[in-house]
Amino acid sequence: MPSPVPLDHRLETPRLTLRRFSVADAERVNEITSNWNVARMLRLAPYPQSVEEKRAWLVSHEAEWIAGEAYRFAVIDNGTLIGCADVDEIATGRNEIGYWLDERCWGRGLATEAATAVRDFALRTLGLDRLTSGHASDNPDSGRVLEKIGFRWTEDVTVWSLPRQAEIVQRRYAMRRPACASTRAGSATHATKARERYVPMERQVGVKRYSPMSWADPPAF
């Protein structure tokens, strides 16, 4: 079993810092998710929401983190909060990866960068063997992000969307931890490594050019 992840744990990528959310982020989170183009893709987020409701959501994060049930990271670009990348539903074994960004930050590869960092955190630091994710069928860009970082489509399902107040088709994806990749579980304690530098797992296992198929395990979902 890996040791507990400290509350000040951070992930560093070439352009981004990912840190735990704080209650002080409520107004900025509300600003981003008040944009319908963002909100309609967040299946479980009621729309519209007040700053107080966002604050209550942020308050819940610390208990989830300490319990090891979910790790939700604020995505920071040049000192500004631009979105969220997380892994949740750990207790159920679904190990769900999710992400959303301010619309002004779309199209710059930042979602891929943030999602890759959380993927590696989940596989290496937490030692999870299998991850899942999903996106609305009318959001193909999110599917391309998932495929870039090694996920493979498994099925389409019908789910209820809180912001849309309607049923939508969700595309489901999964991936397994490559057998040749090292993990943090069982090694040094998290307390000695509160800040992780971004070294993509595909580079760690010796792939010169990014190619998810070279290390993911598509058949074994």
Buried (B, 14 or more C-beta within 10 A) or exposed (E): EBBBBBEEBBBBBEBBBBBBBEEEBBEBBBEBBBEEEBBBBBBEBEBEBEBEBBBEBBEEBBEBBEEBBBBBBBBBBEEEBBBBBBBBBBEEEBBBBBBBBBEEBBEEEBBBBBBBBBBBBBBBBBBBBBBBBBBBEEBEEBBEBBBBBBBBBBEEEEEEBEBBEEEBEBBBBBBBBBEEBEBBBEBEEBEEBEEBEBEBBBEBBEBEEBEBEBBBBBEEB
